Amino acid sequence: MARIRRRQPPPEGFQMAPMIDMVFLLLVFFMCVSTLADADRAKKLELAESEQSKVPEDLSDRGIVSVDSKGILYLGERPVDANELVRSVKVLMGHKPDLRMVVRADKSTPYREIRKTLRTLADAGVSEVVYATFEKGA
């Protein structure tokens, strides 16, 4: 009687596909996180001082708009014009409907520039704006 021998499959080697998938996902994750971190940074300004100033503990639901002494708008550290600010804020509000905006203005910024910024944010649909100042004596 002839005996049928089964072929032994070759031994399993190291599987590279899951490793490549994991590296790709990590790469995408860090690219997204670094982009978001850049958007949260704010332009360096000399803010006005106020005795009533309180720094909120949770800043996660806030966007930052800065106005320098020349009236140039910044979303994070990136300069924007009023139309681009409206578009960007609308996109942000699509992701976070309860978004609150922080307006930071240099202490030498004319109020008319701050008022234009507040009007632009209102046109974008922002209902809550916080004006950032330094706590006096801190």
MDTraj code that builds the backbone (N, CA, C; nanometers):
import mdtraj as md
import numpy as np

residues = "MET ALA ARG ILE ARG ARG ARG GLN PRO PRO PRO GLU GLY PHE GLN MET ALA PRO MET ILE ASP MET VAL PHE LEU LEU LEU VAL PHE PHE MET CYS VAL SER THR LEU ALA ASP ALA ASP ARG ALA LYS LYS LEU GLU LEU ALA GLU SER GLU GLN SER LYS VAL PRO GLU ASP LEU SER ASP ARG GLY ILE VAL SER VAL ASP SER LYS GLY ILE LEU TYR LEU GLY GLU ARG PRO VAL ASP ALA ASN GLU LEU VAL ARG SER VAL LYS VAL LEU MET GLY HIS LYS PRO ASP LEU ARG MET VAL VAL ARG ALA ASP LYS SER THR PRO TYR ARG GLU ILE ARG LYS THR LEU ARG THR LEU ALA ASP ALA GLY VAL SER GLU VAL VAL TYR ALA THR PHE GLU LYS GLY ALA".split()
xyz = np.array([
    [0.0806, -0.1151, 0.0000],
    [0.0000, 0.0000, 0.0000],
    [0.0871, 0.1245, 0.0000],
    [0.0520, 0.2134, -0.0904],
    [0.1299, 0.3356, -0.1041],
    [0.0770, 0.4388, -0.0051],
    [0.1658, 0.4984, 0.0555],
    [0.1301, 0.5995, 0.1542],
    [0.1384, 0.7392, 0.0906],
    [0.0354, 0.8186, 0.1124],
    [0.0344, 0.9543, 0.0568],
    [0.0953, 1.0473, 0.1615],
    [0.1944, 1.1156, 0.1189],
    [0.2581, 1.2111, 0.2098],
    [0.2061, 1.3522, 0.1806],
    [0.1769, 1.4173, 0.2850],
    [0.1369, 1.5572, 0.2691],
    [0.2608, 1.6444, 0.2656],
    [0.2520, 1.7415, 0.1813],
    [0.3629, 1.8369, 0.1751],
    [0.3565, 1.9283, 0.2957],
    [0.4669, 1.9512, 0.3543],
    [0.4732, 2.0454, 0.4657],
    [0.4869, 2.1864, 0.4091],
    [0.4012, 2.2774, 0.4532],
    [0.4156, 2.4150, 0.4052],
    [0.5465, 2.4741, 0.4586],
    [0.6018, 2.5666, 0.3836],
    [0.7255, 2.6269, 0.4322],
    [0.6980, 2.6993, 0.5653],
    [0.7962, 2.7064, 0.6512],
    [0.7736, 2.7735, 0.7798],
    [0.7386, 2.9204, 0.7583],
    [0.6494, 2.9701, 0.8427],
    [0.6071, 3.1103, 0.8331],
    [0.7247, 3.2014, 0.8642],
    [0.7436, 3.3001, 0.7800],
    [0.8496, 3.3986, 0.8022],
    [0.7909, 3.5199, 0.8727],
    [0.8707, 3.6173, 0.8916],
    [0.8282, 3.7418, 0.9541],
    [0.7381, 3.8167, 0.8569],
    [0.6186, 3.8539, 0.9014],
    [0.5228, 3.9230, 0.8158],
    [0.5492, 4.0743, 0.8187],
    [0.5796, 4.1307, 0.7047],
    [0.6119, 4.2736, 0.6961],
    [0.4887, 4.3615, 0.6747],
    [0.3827, 4.3071, 0.6163],
    [0.2658, 4.3894, 0.5834],
    [0.2062, 4.4578, 0.7068],
    [0.1830, 4.3869, 0.8183],
    [0.1294, 4.4579, 0.9357],
    [0.2247, 4.5646, 0.9890],
    [0.3539, 4.5389, 0.9801],
    [0.4520, 4.6364, 1.0260],
    [0.4470, 4.7621, 0.9395],
    [0.4353, 4.7450, 0.8088],
    [0.4271, 4.8591, 0.7177],
    [0.2990, 4.9377, 0.7441],
    [0.1883, 4.8677, 0.7656],
    [0.0614, 4.9349, 0.7971],
    [0.0741, 5.0195, 0.9237],
    [0.1363, 4.9630, 1.0263],
    [0.1494, 5.0341, 1.1526],
    [0.2383, 5.1581, 1.1380],
    [0.3474, 5.1458, 1.0668],
    [0.4363, 5.2606, 1.0453],
    [0.3636, 5.3694, 0.9670],
    [0.2870, 5.3316, 0.8671],
    [0.2115, 5.4287, 0.7890],
    [0.1102, 5.5021, 0.8763],
    [0.0375, 5.4294, 0.9604],
    [-0.0608, 5.4925, 1.0495],
    [0.0064, 5.5871, 1.1484],
    [0.1202, 5.5485, 1.2021],
    [0.1929, 5.6368, 1.2931],
    [0.2394, 5.7635, 1.2220],
    [0.2860, 5.7479, 1.0998],
    [0.3301, 5.8626, 1.0217],
    [0.2142, 5.9604, 0.9988],
    [0.0998, 5.9096, 0.9587],
    [-0.0180, 5.9939, 0.9365],
    [-0.0597, 6.0622, 1.0665],
    [-0.0599, 5.9875, 1.1766],
    [-0.0979, 6.0435, 1.3063],
    [-0.0080, 6.1611, 1.3433],
    [0.1225, 6.1432, 1.3345],
    [0.2135, 6.2503, 1.3751],
    [0.2082, 6.3694, 1.2802],
    [0.1811, 6.3450, 1.1533],
    [0.1658, 6.4570, 1.0607],
    [0.0431, 6.5403, 1.0979],
    [-0.0667, 6.4741, 1.1318],
    [-0.1891, 6.5458, 1.1707],
    [-0.1694, 6.6214, 1.3015],
    [-0.1090, 6.5579, 1.3981],
    [-0.0887, 6.6213, 1.5284],
    [0.0022, 6.7433, 1.5159],
    [0.1080, 6.7334, 1.4377],
    [0.1983, 6.8481, 1.4248],
    [0.1299, 6.9643, 1.3525],
    [0.0437, 6.9352, 1.2573],
    [-0.0300, 7.0403, 1.1881],
    [-0.1262, 7.1097, 1.2829],
    [-0.1966, 7.0338, 1.3655],
    [-0.2883, 7.0929, 1.4618],
    [-0.2138, 7.1729, 1.5674],
    [-0.0988, 7.1257, 1.6084],
    [-0.0200, 7.1987, 1.7081],
    [0.0233, 7.3336, 1.6526],
    [0.0585, 7.3403, 1.5240],
    [0.0964, 7.4675, 1.4631],
    [-0.0222, 7.5633, 1.4578],
    [-0.1413, 7.5115, 1.4338],
    [-0.2596, 7.5965, 1.4252],
    [-0.2958, 7.6563, 1.5601],
    [-0.2631, 7.5878, 1.6680],
    [-0.2972, 7.6372, 1.8012],
    [-0.1995, 7.7404, 1.8537],
    [-0.0846, 7.7513, 1.7935],
    [0.0102, 7.8525, 1.8390],
    [-0.0426, 7.9901, 1.8065],
    [0.0008, 8.0848, 1.8838],
    [-0.0462, 8.2207, 1.8625],
    [0.0716, 8.3120, 1.8326],
    [0.0459, 8.4127, 1.7549],
    [0.1454, 8.5152, 1.7233],
    [0.1898, 8.5815, 1.8530],
    [0.3179, 8.6091, 1.8636],
    [0.3715, 8.6769, 1.9827],
    [0.3304, 8.8240, 1.9791],
    [0.2604, 8.8663, 2.0837],
    [0.2141, 9.0044, 2.0947],
    [0.2353, 9.0539, 2.2365],
    [0.2354, 9.1854, 2.2520],
    [0.2363, 9.2453, 2.3852],
    [0.0921, 9.2776, 2.4196],
    [0.0309, 9.1934, 2.5023],
    [-0.1100, 9.2116, 2.5358],
    [-0.1277, 9.3211, 2.6400],
    [-0.2454, 9.3812, 2.6397],
    [-0.2797, 9.4799, 2.7411],
    [-0.2981, 9.4093, 2.8754],
    [-0.2888, 9.4844, 2.9833],
    [-0.3081, 9.4284, 3.1174],
    [-0.4463, 9.4642, 3.1685],
    [-0.5014, 9.3758, 3.2525],
    [-0.6324, 9.3988, 3.3117],
    [-0.6373, 9.3358, 3.4497],
    [-0.7024, 9.4043, 3.5437],
    [-0.7157, 9.3492, 3.6788],
    [-0.8169, 9.2346, 3.6811],
    [-0.9122, 9.2328, 3.5896],
    [-1.0146, 9.1288, 3.5863],
    [-0.9754, 9.0087, 3.5021],
    [-0.8563, 9.0070, 3.4513],
    [-0.8141, 8.8987, 3.3632],
    [-0.8042, 8.7665, 3.4378],
    [-0.8657, 8.6625, 3.3832],
    [-0.8584, 8.5263, 3.4372],
    [-0.8257, 8.4331, 3.3218],
    [-0.7263, 8.3489, 3.3424],
    [-0.6889, 8.2521, 3.2390],
    [-0.7747, 8.1275, 3.2579],
    [-0.8538, 8.0891, 3.1568],
    [-0.9370, 7.9697, 3.1699],
    [-0.8520, 7.8434, 3.1777],
    [-0.9019, 7.7445, 3.2514],
    [-0.8278, 7.6197, 3.2664],
    [-0.8360, 7.5339, 3.1409],
    [-0.9513, 7.5337, 3.0739],
    [-0.9698, 7.4504, 2.9556],
    [-0.9755, 7.5387, 2.8315],
    [-0.8739, 7.5266, 2.7473],
    [-0.8676, 7.6057, 2.6241],
    [-0.8932, 7.5210, 2.5002],
    [-0.9419, 7.3989, 2.5189],
    [-0.9538, 7.3056, 2.4066],
    [-1.0602, 7.3455, 2.3044],
    [-1.1622, 7.4181, 2.3460],
    [-1.2697, 7.4530, 2.2531],
    [-1.2582, 7.5967, 2.2032],
    [-1.1352, 7.6466, 2.1939],
    [-1.1143, 7.7855, 2.1543],
    [-1.0206, 7.7960, 2.0350],
    [-1.0534, 7.8877, 1.9464],
    [-0.9655, 7.9219, 1.8365],
    [-0.8998, 8.0550, 1.8687],
    [-0.7837, 8.0796, 1.8142],
    [-0.7090, 8.2008, 1.8481],
    [-0.6903, 8.2873, 1.7238],
    [-0.7347, 8.4120, 1.7347],
    [-0.7125, 8.5124, 1.6305],
    [-0.6313, 8.6244, 1.6943],
    [-0.5232, 8.6626, 1.6290],
    [-0.4392, 8.7704, 1.6809],
    [-0.4420, 8.8877, 1.5842],
    [-0.4318, 9.0091, 1.6401],
    [-0.4262, 9.1309, 1.5596],
    [-0.3019, 9.2064, 1.6053],
    [-0.2084, 9.2284, 1.5133],
    [-0.0877, 9.3003, 1.5539],
    [-0.1115, 9.4510, 1.5502],
    [-0.0110, 9.5275, 1.5854],
    [-0.0258, 9.6730, 1.5962],
    [-0.0577, 9.7401, 1.4627],
    [-0.0309, 9.6718, 1.3501],
    [-0.0615, 9.7267, 1.2180],
    [-0.1985, 9.6827, 1.1672],
    [-0.2690, 9.6007, 1.2456],
    [-0.4005, 9.5538, 1.2049],
    [-0.3976, 9.4267, 1.1227],
    [-0.2826, 9.3598, 1.1131],
    [-0.2735, 9.2339, 1.0380],
    [-0.3303, 9.1215, 1.1225],
    [-0.4191, 9.0414, 1.0627],
    [-0.4832, 8.9292, 1.1325],
    [-0.3983, 8.8038, 1.1213],
    [-0.3989, 8.7249, 1.2273],
    [-0.3278, 8.5972, 1.2303],
    [-0.4209, 8.4913, 1.2854],
    [-0.4273, 8.3800, 1.2180],
    [-0.4979, 8.2628, 1.2698],
    [-0.3880, 8.1675, 1.3135],
    [-0.3690, 8.1562, 1.4435],
    [-0.2507, 8.0889, 1.4952],
    [-0.1325, 8.1796, 1.4679],
    [-0.0331, 8.1301, 1.3962],
    [0.0817, 8.2135, 1.3580],
    [0.0776, 8.2542, 1.2115],
    [-0.0272, 8.2124, 1.1422],
    [-0.0364, 8.2349, 0.9971],
    [-0.1159, 8.3614, 0.9671],
    [-0.0563, 8.4563, 0.8924],
    [-0.1316, 8.5769, 0.8559],
    [-0.2456, 8.5427, 0.7602],
    [-0.3612, 8.6042, 0.7831],
    [-0.4789, 8.5813, 0.6982],
    [-0.5471, 8.7147, 0.6713],
    [-0.6243, 8.7192, 0.5624],
    [-0.7082, 8.8365, 0.5416],
    [-0.8477, 8.8051, 0.5969],
    [-0.9359, 8.9024, 0.5944],
    [-1.0680, 8.8863, 0.6562],
    [-1.1480, 8.7738, 0.5898],
    [-1.1438, 8.7630, 0.4577],
    [-1.2189, 8.6578, 0.3880],
    [-1.1673, 8.5194, 0.4234],
    [-1.0353, 8.5054, 0.4289],
    [-0.9770, 8.3763, 0.4647],
    [-1.0085, 8.3402, 0.6099],
    [-1.0129, 8.4420, 0.6968],
    [-1.0485, 8.4180, 0.8370],
    [-1.1911, 8.3649, 0.8476],
    [-1.2832, 8.4247, 0.7735],
    [-1.4228, 8.3790, 0.7752],
    [-1.4309, 8.2341, 0.7277],
    [-1.3648, 8.2018, 0.6158],
    [-1.3681, 8.0642, 0.5652],
    [-1.3092, 7.9660, 0.6654],
    [-1.1947, 8.0004, 0.7232],
    [-1.1278, 7.9107, 0.8179],
    [-1.2112, 7.8894, 0.9437],
    [-1.2707, 7.9957, 0.9935],
    [-1.3527, 7.9842, 1.1150],
    [-1.4768, 7.9004, 1.0873],
    [-1.5371, 7.9161, 0.9705],
    [-1.6537, 7.8335, 0.9364],
    [-1.6167, 7.6861, 0.9304],
    [-1.4986, 7.6548, 0.8767],
    [-1.4523, 7.5158, 0.8732],
    [-1.4314, 7.4644, 1.0155],
    [-1.3668, 7.5451, 1.0992],
    [-1.3454, 7.5057, 1.2390],
    [-1.4784, 7.4825, 1.3108],
    [-1.5761, 7.5687, 1.2838],
    [-1.7070, 7.5547, 1.3493],
    [-1.7818, 7.4320, 1.2974],
    [-1.7511, 7.3884, 1.1762],
    [-1.8099, 7.2648, 1.1258],
    [-1.7651, 7.1446, 1.2066],
    [-1.6397, 7.1497, 1.2557],
    [-1.5865, 7.0414, 1.3382],
    [-1.6227, 7.0582, 1.4857],
    [-1.6288, 7.1837, 1.5309],
    [-1.6596, 7.2140, 1.6711],
    [-1.7675, 7.3220, 1.6742],
    [-1.8937, 7.2836, 1.6748],
    [-2.0015, 7.3838, 1.6702],
    [-2.0014, 7.4790, 1.7900],
    [-1.9487, 7.4356, 1.9038],
    [-1.9470, 7.5208, 2.0229],
    [-1.8164, 7.5990, 2.0351],
    [-1.7481, 7.6203, 1.9228],
    [-1.6193, 7.6882, 1.9207],
    [-1.6316, 7.8307, 1.9730],
    [-1.5412, 7.8656, 2.0625],
    [-1.5302, 8.0026, 2.1107],
    [-1.3978, 8.0580, 2.0598],
    [-1.3991, 8.1819, 2.0187],
    [-1.2787, 8.2432, 1.9642],
    [-1.2159, 8.3360, 2.0669],
    [-1.0839, 8.3344, 2.0715],
    [-1.0068, 8.4249, 2.1556],
    [-0.9443, 8.5282, 2.0636],
    [-0.9697, 8.6541, 2.0917],
    [-0.9090, 8.7626, 2.0157],
    [-0.7966, 8.8197, 2.1005],
    [-0.6770, 8.8146, 2.0454],
    [-0.5592, 8.8705, 2.1120],
    [-0.5141, 8.9890, 2.0286],
    [-0.4969, 9.1016, 2.0918],
    [-0.4518, 9.2198, 2.0190],
    [-0.3349, 9.2824, 2.0928],
    [-0.2388, 9.3314, 2.0156],
    [-0.1266, 9.4026, 2.0744],
    [-0.1807, 9.5264, 2.1451],
    [-0.1152, 9.5659, 2.2534],
    [-0.1684, 9.6798, 2.3293],
    [-0.1627, 9.8105, 2.2506],
    [-0.0854, 9.8163, 2.1430],
    [-0.0814, 9.9379, 2.0613],
    [-0.1711, 9.9287, 1.9375],
    [-0.2523, 9.8242, 1.9274],
    [-0.3436, 9.8082, 1.8138],
    [-0.4598, 9.9064, 1.8276],
    [-0.4879, 9.9853, 1.7230],
    [-0.6036, 10.0757, 1.7304],
    [-0.7338, 9.9955, 1.7449],
    [-0.8277, 10.0499, 1.8228],
    [-0.9516, 9.9772, 1.8480],
    [-1.0300, 9.9524, 1.7194],
    [-1.0190, 10.0386, 1.6211],
    [-1.0940, 10.0174, 1.4955],
    [-1.0548, 9.8845, 1.4304],
    [-0.9271, 9.8435, 1.4452],
    [-0.8818, 9.7154, 1.3900],
    [-0.9410, 9.5988, 1.4686],
    [-0.9512, 9.6156, 1.5990],
    [-1.0116, 9.5115, 1.6836],
    [-1.1600, 9.4990, 1.6512],
    [-1.2265, 9.6132, 1.6325],
    [-1.3692, 9.6127, 1.5991],
    [-1.3935, 9.5429, 1.4650],
    [-1.3059, 9.5660, 1.3660],
    [-1.3177, 9.4969, 1.2366],
    [-1.3053, 9.3452, 1.2553],
    [-1.2121, 9.3053, 1.3412],
    [-1.1922, 9.1624, 1.3676],
    [-1.3163, 9.1023, 1.4325],
    [-1.3727, 9.1730, 1.5303],
    [-1.4944, 9.1240, 1.5970],
    [-1.6093, 9.1128, 1.4975],
    [-1.6221, 9.2094, 1.4061],
    [-1.7273, 9.2066, 1.3032],
    [-1.7048, 9.0877, 1.2094],
    [-1.5799, 9.0635, 1.1728],
    [-1.5468, 8.9510, 1.0839],
    [-1.5832, 8.8187, 1.1491],
    [-1.5530, 8.8038, 1.2781],
    [-1.5883, 8.6804, 1.3492],
    [-1.7399, 8.6647, 1.3598],
    [-1.8115, 8.7757, 1.3802],
    [-1.9579, 8.7693, 1.3840],
    [-2.0122, 8.7269, 1.2484],
    [-1.9525, 8.7772, 1.1394],
    [-1.9945, 8.7377, 1.0048],
    [-1.9707, 8.5887, 0.9798],
    [-1.8692, 8.5335, 1.0470],
    [-1.8396, 8.3905, 1.0318],
    [-1.9332, 8.3041, 1.1155],
    [-2.0136, 8.3664, 1.2019],
    [-2.1092, 8.2905, 1.2824],
    [-2.0630, 8.2610, 1.4239],
    [-1.9552, 8.3231, 1.4670],
    [-1.9065, 8.3018, 1.6035],
    [-1.9963, 8.3784, 1.6993],
    [-2.0460, 8.3096, 1.8016],
    [-2.1364, 8.3751, 1.8954],
    [-2.0677, 8.4116, 2.0270],
    [-1.9524, 8.3530, 2.0547],
    [-1.8832, 8.3856, 2.1790],
    [-1.7370, 8.4186, 2.1502],
    [-1.6983, 8.5396, 2.1885],
    [-1.5619, 8.5864, 2.1682],
    [-1.5048, 8.6274, 2.3028],
    [-1.3833, 8.5855, 2.3297],
    [-1.3140, 8.6214, 2.4530],
    [-1.1986, 8.7125, 2.4140],
    [-1.1866, 8.8246, 2.4824],
    [-1.0767, 8.9180, 2.4554],
    [-0.9644, 8.8875, 2.5537],
    [-0.8470, 8.8536, 2.5020],
    [-0.7357, 8.8104, 2.5865],
    [-0.6543, 8.9298, 2.6357],
    [-0.6246, 8.9286, 2.7666],
    [-0.5361, 9.0272, 2.8285],
    [-0.4482, 8.9550, 2.9306],
    [-0.3423, 9.0236, 2.9728],
    [-0.2607, 8.9719, 3.0814],
    [-0.3233, 9.0103, 3.2140],
    [-0.3060, 8.9264, 3.3136],
    [-0.3534, 8.9595, 3.4474],
    [-0.2571, 9.0603, 3.5068],
    [-0.3103, 9.1737, 3.5491],
    [-0.2264, 9.2793, 3.6033],
    [-0.1581, 9.2330, 3.7307],
    [-0.0277, 9.2538, 3.7363],
    [0.0493, 9.2154, 3.8533],
    [0.0979, 9.0723, 3.8492],
    [0.0658, 8.9964, 3.7448],
    [0.1102, 8.8555, 3.7372],
    [0.2447, 8.8449, 3.6736],
])
top = md.Topology()
chain = top.add_chain()
for i, resn in enumerate(residues, 1):
    res = top.add_residue(resn, chain, resSeq=i)
    for name in ("N", "CA", "C"):
        top.add_atom(name, md.element.get_by_symbol(name[0]), res)
traj = md.Trajectory(xyz[None], top)
